[in-house]
Amino acid sequence: MRQFLHQMWNTKGMARWILIVGVAITLVFVVFAVLAPWVAPYDFNQTKLDGVKLPKLAHPSGSYWMGTNDQFYDIYSRVVWGSRTALEVILLSVVFSGVVGLPLGLVSGFVGGWTDRILVFLMDAMYSFPSLLLAIVFSFLLRGPLGGGIVAASLSLTAIYIPQYYRVVRNTTVSAREATYVEAARALGAKPFTIMRKYLFGNVVQSVPVIGTLNAADALGTLAALGFLGLGIQPNEASEWGYDLSRALDDAQAGTWWPALFPGLAIILLITALTLVGEGLNETINPALRRRRLRPVVFPPRAAQPEETTR
């Protein structure tokens, strides 16, 4: 972490500001997600206050900052709680994808042979499917045993991104397994597992954070699409922005704009922030793209020559 902060500090140009802006916007949503019970005035599925129903399709006002929708929900509370849902699903899907795809790519690239051919075939077959279609298929398969909660949505997205981690790590491993330090480790009698763990893992994992942040932005868009189609998280399980958008379509056509505006803005802002973080990380971590800050060179004062002293 200290090395990354040092690289960020010594980076100049647009990449640094892209990363800073992306991190700042993302932190706002992280604060909403962590402090949702205290920031949101209502629960995500609360429609009554002291036994009295909230007004239906109330305009944005001091009582309801973003108005209410046709289901008597406070939109501001739904947006805040939706931040927690989005970040939980993004984090789980990215972690699950990395945990599965990274070791598979490392073993496939290092071992080679039939193991590599079979895994490449399976991952290419999964990668050939459109991502949304693959997420819909897994959402149908997982809805029975796991229900329509956050874990099921996360696993549905995990199936999309495993091939991406696998291909990046596998290609990096294939080019690194013939390096001199790997040959030296083999000559010293190191076992394959030791070589992968101690010598290859640290080199092939460097591009994973960039892929993770870019996948996080894509995961949010796919989650919103599943919710919009009614195949994502169920409304009684958690607040989800895509579902709120689908419910607001009829209201938008009738001229009621606020139920669709604020969930849509939340999706756009968080996707933009995560994309900026990914692009900024790519240009900050990659030595070929990073523009280093030049430090001023200060020469020491020239010592007086003996001839000049006598004069």
Order of alpha helices (4+ residues) and beta strands (2+ residues): alpha-alpha-alpha-beta-beta-alpha-alpha-alpha-alpha-alpha-alpha-alpha-alpha-alpha-alpha-alpha
